[in-house]
Amino acid sequence: MHNNFPAQFRRLLPALVKRGHLIKFISLEANQVKFKGIEHLILKKSSDHNSGSRSKVEKLFSGTYSMLGKKIAVSEMFLGAFKRLFESDYYPDLIVAHSGWGCALHAKTIFPNAKLALYGEWWFDWHSEDFSFDNNTPWSPRDDEQSRLAERYLNLQLSSEIAEADFIWAPTSYQRSQFPKLIRDKIKVIHEGVDLNFFHRPISCEPNSNLLTYATRGMEPMRGFEYLTEIMAKLLSSNSNFQAIIGGKDKTFYRATSSEFTFGDRARKLFDQRGVASRVEWPGLLNLKEYRNMLLKSGCHFYFTRPFVPSWSLLESLACGCFVVATDHKCVTEITGALGDSAALLVDHRNPLKAARTVKDHLCDLSYVSKKRKMARDRATLFDSKRSVSKLVSIFESL
């Protein structure tokens, strides 16, 4: 179960089907992805759990409590799905769920004998360094009691799910470390990994040393986008041969801002002011093949983030042997390696002038770039999705 489909379970699902397991996947959203042997139940299409009933629950919560209200509303939509399955004489042996949306809040209410495995992505810590990470941008989260309470209340739903779980895993040690000790000690660290066969660089594929690339789901402060565009603008201004591709939706997915303009609009205006707009390509949200092809062409790929969940794109760019420039923070270095062992060039993206100079200097050193590209692929092999999936399947079958 997840808000979306197939989300973090993309590689796990085919492996479970191959083992002969009967799987139903419940989600709110639908998309074009299909998996053979899996029945996909989409709640937003369900006539007796329409958006009206969800809104009715959400209206009970406002202000500081609004996000918690949304998760409770989601949990009741899933509760309805559980009841329908129960009434059709369907009794799961194992329920696997992402813990962030409220999907599994009532799972054991209807299926008390089922085992529950939870993907523990994030715990909202009152003392999170995200609040103090960057005071130089107006798009940092407000460091006040109401903002902290709004996040802390999300743990109410999360802790209720965890209390009933039989197994919990998190993708990285950094994410695991956010949880309280009592919970943290019960969490296994198993990253979902990367498909090394799909994300790899053929011998015949040569990168374009003048191509700067960036691609995540959205364009937003959580992933340092406002700094990324300033750094790119400086690099493009310093070398007329440089070109850039910025992929993704012009949208914020984390902490929507009340800004009048989107961050893509701001970036276009900046590039236009610097006279480099004609050398920046905006392909929008890329499909997997388009995205991989962009990585293969990349001469320098950027990945920035606040202290949060590291994106799949970081690992995918390493697997493609990219020369990666990334935020120097432990949530990133757990993936790339740290200090001299890092497979990426680590910078403080909050200092665009220094970061741009550092990148420019290292791009001139072809042996350094070549070395980092090899280190990137080698590092990615430590996160082979085949090993991760095999480990999870073994654990699930032993519950």
C-alpha positions as CSV (number, residue, x, y, z in Angstrom):
1,M,0.0,0.0,0.0
2,H,1.1,3.5,-0.8
3,N,-0.4,6.8,-1.8
4,N,1.1,6.2,-5.3
5,F,1.8,3.2,-7.4
6,P,4.3,1.4,-7.5
7,A,6.5,3.9,-5.5
8,Q,9.3,2.3,-3.5
9,F,8.0,-1.2,-4.3
10,R,8.7,-1.0,-8.0
11,R,11.4,-3.6,-8.0
12,L,10.0,-5.6,-5.1
13,L,6.7,-6.4,-6.8
14,P,8.0,-8.5,-9.7
15,A,10.2,-10.5,-7.4
16,L,7.3,-11.4,-5.1
17,V,5.1,-12.4,-8.1
18,K,7.9,-14.6,-9.4
19,R,7.9,-16.4,-6.1
20,G,4.3,-17.2,-6.6
21,H,2.7,-14.8,-4.2
22,L,-0.8,-13.4,-4.8
23,I,-0.6,-9.6,-4.5
24,K,-3.2,-6.8,-4.3
25,F,-1.8,-3.3,-4.4
26,I,-4.0,-0.5,-3.0
27,S,-3.2,3.2,-3.8
28,L,-5.0,6.5,-4.2
29,E,-3.4,7.4,-7.5
30,A,-3.4,5.7,-10.8
31,N,-0.7,5.9,-13.5
32,Q,0.3,4.1,-16.7
33,V,2.6,1.6,-14.9
34,K,1.3,-2.0,-15.0
35,F,2.7,-5.1,-13.4
36,K,1.8,-8.6,-14.6
37,G,0.2,-10.7,-11.9
38,I,-0.8,-7.8,-9.6
39,E,-4.3,-6.6,-8.9
40,H,-4.3,-2.8,-8.5
41,L,-7.1,-1.3,-6.5
42,I,-7.4,2.5,-6.9
43,L,-9.3,4.2,-4.2
44,K,-9.9,7.5,-5.9
45,K,-12.0,5.7,-8.5
46,S,-14.1,4.0,-5.8
47,S,-17.7,5.3,-5.8
48,D,-18.2,4.9,-2.0
49,H,-14.9,6.6,-1.1
50,N,-15.0,9.7,-3.2
51,S,-13.3,13.1,-2.7
52,G,-16.4,14.4,-0.9
53,S,-16.2,11.9,2.0
54,R,-12.4,12.6,2.3
55,S,-13.0,16.4,2.4
56,K,-15.6,15.9,5.2
57,V,-12.9,14.3,7.4
58,E,-10.3,16.9,6.5
59,K,-12.7,19.8,7.4
60,L,-12.4,18.6,11.1
61,F,-8.8,19.7,11.0
62,S,-7.3,23.1,10.3
63,G,-4.2,25.2,10.7
64,T,-1.5,23.3,12.6
65,Y,-3.6,20.1,12.4
66,S,-4.4,20.2,8.6
67,M,-1.7,17.7,7.4
68,L,-2.7,15.3,10.2
69,G,-6.3,15.6,9.0
70,K,-5.3,14.6,5.5
71,K,-3.5,11.5,6.7
72,I,-6.5,10.5,8.8
73,A,-8.8,11.0,5.8
74,V,-6.5,8.8,3.8
75,S,-6.5,6.1,6.5
76,E,-10.3,6.0,6.4
77,M,-10.3,5.5,2.7
78,F,-8.0,2.6,3.1
79,L,-10.2,1.3,6.0
80,G,-13.1,1.1,3.5
81,A,-10.9,-0.9,1.1
82,F,-10.0,-3.3,3.9
83,K,-13.6,-3.9,4.8
84,R,-14.5,-4.6,1.2
85,L,-11.7,-7.1,0.9
86,F,-12.7,-8.8,4.2
87,E,-16.3,-9.0,3.0
88,S,-15.1,-10.8,-0.2
89,D,-13.3,-13.4,2.0
90,Y,-9.8,-12.0,1.3
91,Y,-7.5,-12.4,4.2
92,P,-3.8,-11.3,3.6
93,D,-0.9,-13.1,5.3
94,L,1.3,-10.0,4.9
95,I,0.5,-6.3,4.6
96,V,3.4,-4.2,3.2
97,A,2.9,-0.4,3.5
98,H,4.7,2.9,3.3
99,S,4.3,4.5,6.7
100,G,4.0,8.1,5.7
101,W,0.4,8.5,4.4
102,G,-1.8,6.7,6.9
103,C,-2.4,3.7,4.6
104,A,-1.8,1.1,7.3
105,L,-3.3,2.9,10.3
106,H,-6.3,0.6,10.4
107,A,-4.8,-2.5,8.7
108,K,-4.8,-4.7,11.9
109,T,-8.2,-3.5,12.9
110,I,-9.7,-5.5,10.0
111,F,-6.9,-8.1,9.6
112,P,-5.5,-8.7,13.1
113,N,-3.8,-12.0,12.1
114,A,-1.9,-10.5,9.2
115,K,1.8,-9.6,9.6
116,L,2.6,-5.9,8.9
117,A,5.8,-4.7,7.3
118,L,6.4,-1.0,7.2
119,Y,8.7,1.2,5.1
120,G,9.9,3.8,7.5
121,E,10.9,6.8,5.4
122,W,10.9,9.7,7.9
123,W,10.2,10.7,11.4
124,F,9.5,14.4,12.0
125,D,12.0,15.4,14.7
126,W,11.3,18.6,16.8
127,H,15.0,19.2,16.7
128,S,15.5,18.5,13.0
129,E,18.4,20.3,11.5
130,D,16.2,21.2,8.5
131,F,14.9,24.1,10.6
132,S,18.4,25.6,11.1
133,F,20.2,24.4,7.9
134,D,19.8,27.6,5.9
135,N,18.9,31.0,7.1
136,N,19.8,32.7,3.8
137,T,16.8,31.8,1.8
138,P,13.2,33.0,2.4
139,W,12.0,29.5,1.5
140,S,13.4,27.7,4.6
141,P,10.7,26.2,6.8
142,R,9.6,28.7,9.5
143,D,11.5,28.0,12.6
144,D,8.7,28.6,15.1
145,E,6.5,26.5,17.4
146,Q,3.6,26.2,15.0
147,S,5.7,24.9,12.2
148,R,7.4,22.3,14.5
149,L,4.1,21.3,15.9
150,A,2.6,20.8,12.5
151,E,5.3,18.3,11.6
152,R,5.4,16.7,15.0
153,Y,1.7,15.9,14.9
154,L,2.3,13.8,11.8
155,N,4.1,11.4,14.0
156,L,0.8,10.5,15.8
157,Q,-0.4,8.6,12.8
158,L,3.1,7.2,12.1
159,S,3.7,6.0,15.6
160,S,0.3,4.2,15.7
161,E,1.3,2.2,12.6
162,I,4.7,1.4,13.9
163,A,3.3,0.2,17.2
164,E,1.5,-2.6,15.4
165,A,4.2,-3.4,12.9
166,D,6.0,-6.8,12.8
167,F,8.9,-5.5,10.7
168,I,10.2,-2.0,9.9
169,W,12.9,-1.0,7.4
170,A,14.4,2.3,6.3
171,P,16.5,3.0,3.2
172,T,19.4,4.7,4.9
173,S,21.0,5.0,8.3
174,Y,20.5,8.7,8.2
175,Q,16.7,8.2,7.8
176,R,16.8,5.6,10.5
177,S,18.6,8.0,12.9
178,Q,15.7,10.4,12.8
179,F,13.4,8.0,14.7
180,P,13.3,7.9,18.5
181,K,15.7,5.3,20.0
182,L,13.0,2.8,21.0
183,I,11.8,2.6,17.4
184,R,15.2,3.1,15.8
185,D,16.6,-0.1,17.4
186,K,13.9,-2.1,15.7
187,I,14.5,-0.7,12.2
188,K,16.6,-2.5,9.6
189,V,18.5,-0.5,7.0
190,I,17.8,-1.8,3.5
191,H,17.9,0.6,0.6
192,E,15.7,-0.2,-2.4
193,G,18.7,0.1,-4.6
194,V,19.3,0.9,-8.2
195,D,18.8,-1.2,-11.4
196,L,22.4,-1.4,-12.5
197,N,21.4,-3.0,-15.8
198,F,19.2,-0.1,-16.8
199,F,21.3,2.7,-15.3
200,H,24.7,2.0,-16.8
201,R,26.9,3.6,-19.4
202,P,27.7,1.6,-22.6
203,I,31.3,1.7,-23.6
204,S,30.3,3.5,-26.9
205,C,28.5,6.3,-25.0
206,E,30.7,9.4,-24.5
207,P,29.5,12.2,-22.3
208,N,29.4,15.8,-23.5
209,S,31.9,17.6,-21.3
210,N,30.2,20.9,-21.7
211,L,26.7,19.7,-20.7
212,L,25.4,20.7,-17.2
213,T,22.4,18.7,-16.1
214,Y,19.9,18.6,-13.3
215,A,16.7,16.5,-13.0
216,T,14.4,15.7,-10.1
217,R,10.7,15.4,-9.7
218,G,10.2,19.1,-9.1
219,M,11.9,22.5,-8.8
220,E,11.9,23.4,-5.2
221,P,13.9,24.6,-2.2
222,M,14.0,21.1,-0.6
223,R,16.3,20.2,-3.4
224,G,18.3,23.5,-3.4
225,F,16.8,24.6,-6.7
226,E,17.2,28.3,-6.1
227,Y,20.9,27.8,-5.5
228,L,21.3,25.3,-8.4
229,T,20.1,27.9,-10.9
230,E,22.5,30.6,-9.4
231,I,25.4,28.2,-9.7
232,M,24.4,27.2,-13.2
233,A,24.1,30.8,-14.3
234,K,27.6,31.5,-13.0
235,L,29.0,28.5,-14.9
236,L,27.2,29.3,-18.1
237,S,28.4,32.9,-17.9
238,S,32.0,31.8,-17.4
239,N,32.1,29.5,-20.4
240,S,30.3,30.1,-23.6
241,N,30.6,26.5,-24.5
242,F,28.6,25.3,-21.6
243,Q,24.9,24.2,-22.1
244,A,22.4,23.1,-19.5
245,I,19.4,20.8,-19.3
246,I,17.0,21.2,-16.4
247,G,14.4,18.4,-16.2
248,G,11.4,18.1,-14.0
249,K,8.0,19.7,-13.2
250,D,7.9,23.4,-12.4
251,K,6.3,22.6,-9.1
252,T,7.1,22.2,-5.4
253,F,6.2,18.8,-3.9
254,Y,7.6,19.5,-0.5
255,R,6.3,22.4,1.6
256,A,4.4,24.4,-1.1
257,T,5.3,28.1,-0.9
258,S,3.1,31.1,-1.3
259,S,5.4,32.6,-3.8
260,E,3.7,34.5,-6.7
261,F,6.1,33.0,-9.2
262,T,7.2,29.4,-9.6
263,F,10.9,28.5,-9.2
264,G,11.1,27.7,-12.9
265,D,9.9,31.2,-13.7
266,R,12.5,32.7,-11.4
267,A,15.2,30.6,-13.0
268,R,14.2,31.6,-16.5
269,K,14.3,35.2,-15.5
270,L,17.7,34.8,-13.9
271,F,19.1,33.1,-17.0
272,D,17.6,35.8,-19.2
273,Q,19.2,38.6,-17.1
274,R,22.6,36.9,-17.3
275,G,22.3,36.5,-21.1
276,V,22.5,32.6,-21.0
277,A,18.8,31.6,-21.4
278,S,19.4,30.4,-25.0
279,R,21.7,27.7,-23.7
280,V,19.3,26.2,-21.2
281,E,16.9,23.5,-22.2
282,W,13.7,22.8,-20.3
283,P,12.3,19.3,-21.4
284,G,9.8,19.0,-18.5
285,L,9.3,15.8,-16.6
286,L,11.3,13.1,-18.3
287,N,10.3,9.5,-18.7
288,L,12.8,6.9,-17.5
289,K,14.5,6.4,-20.9
290,E,14.8,10.1,-21.6
291,Y,16.1,10.7,-18.1
292,R,18.7,8.0,-18.4
293,N,19.8,9.3,-21.8
294,M,20.2,12.8,-20.3
295,L,22.5,11.3,-17.6
296,L,24.5,9.5,-20.2
297,K,25.2,12.7,-22.1
298,S,25.9,14.7,-18.9
299,G,29.3,16.3,-18.4
300,C,28.4,17.5,-14.9
301,H,25.3,16.4,-13.0
302,F,24.0,18.3,-10.0
303,Y,22.2,16.9,-6.9
304,F,21.4,19.2,-4.0
305,T,19.2,18.7,-1.0
306,R,18.4,20.0,2.4
307,P,18.8,17.5,5.3
308,F,16.2,15.0,4.2
309,V,15.5,11.8,2.3
310,P,18.1,11.4,-0.5
311,S,16.5,11.1,-3.9
312,W,16.8,8.1,-6.2
313,S,18.3,10.4,-8.8
314,L,21.5,10.7,-6.8
315,L,22.1,6.9,-7.0
316,E,20.9,6.7,-10.6
317,S,23.4,9.3,-11.7
318,L,26.2,7.5,-9.9
319,A,25.2,4.2,-11.6
320,C,25.4,6.0,-15.0
321,G,29.0,7.0,-14.2
322,C,28.2,10.7,-14.1
323,F,30.5,13.3,-12.7
324,V,28.2,14.3,-9.9
325,V,28.3,17.5,-7.9
326,A,26.4,17.0,-4.6
327,T,25.5,18.6,-1.3
328,D,28.1,17.9,1.3
329,H,25.8,16.5,4.0
330,K,25.6,13.2,5.7
331,C,22.3,12.4,4.1
332,V,24.1,12.5,0.8
333,T,27.6,11.1,1.8
334,E,26.0,7.9,3.0
335,I,25.3,7.3,-0.7
336,T,28.3,8.9,-2.3
337,G,31.0,8.2,0.4
338,A,32.6,11.0,2.3
339,L,35.8,13.2,2.1
340,G,38.4,11.8,-0.2
341,D,36.5,8.5,-0.7
342,S,33.4,10.4,-2.1
343,A,32.3,9.3,-5.6
344,A,31.0,12.9,-6.0
345,L,32.4,16.4,-5.9
346,L,30.9,17.6,-2.6
347,V,30.1,21.3,-2.2
348,D,28.1,23.6,0.1
349,H,25.4,24.6,-2.3
350,R,24.4,27.4,0.1
351,N,27.4,29.3,-1.1
352,P,26.8,29.5,-4.9
353,L,29.9,31.7,-5.7
354,K,32.3,29.2,-4.0
355,A,30.5,26.2,-5.3
356,A,30.6,27.5,-8.9
357,R,34.3,28.2,-8.7
358,T,35.0,24.7,-7.2
359,V,33.0,23.0,-10.0
360,K,34.7,25.1,-12.7
361,D,38.2,24.3,-11.4
362,H,37.5,20.6,-11.2
363,L,35.9,20.4,-14.6
364,C,39.2,21.6,-16.1
365,D,41.0,18.6,-14.5
366,L,40.0,15.8,-16.9
367,S,41.9,13.1,-14.9
368,Y,39.9,14.1,-11.8
369,V,36.6,14.0,-13.7
370,S,37.5,10.6,-15.1
371,K,38.4,9.3,-11.7
372,K,35.2,10.4,-10.2
373,R,33.1,8.9,-13.0
374,K,34.7,5.5,-12.3
375,M,34.2,5.9,-8.5
376,A,30.6,6.8,-9.1
377,R,29.8,3.5,-10.9
378,D,31.8,1.5,-8.4
379,R,29.9,3.1,-5.5
380,A,26.6,2.5,-7.1
381,T,27.3,-1.3,-7.3
382,L,27.1,-1.3,-3.5
383,F,23.4,-0.5,-3.9
384,D,22.4,-3.2,-6.4
385,S,18.6,-3.5,-6.3
386,K,18.8,-7.3,-6.8
387,R,20.5,-7.8,-3.4
388,S,18.1,-5.4,-1.7
389,V,15.0,-7.2,-3.2
390,S,16.4,-10.6,-2.3
391,K,16.9,-9.6,1.3
392,L,13.4,-8.1,1.7
393,V,11.7,-11.1,0.0
394,S,13.6,-13.4,2.4
395,I,12.5,-11.4,5.4
396,F,8.9,-11.2,4.3
397,E,8.7,-14.9,3.8
398,S,10.1,-15.5,7.2
399,L,7.6,-13.4,9.1
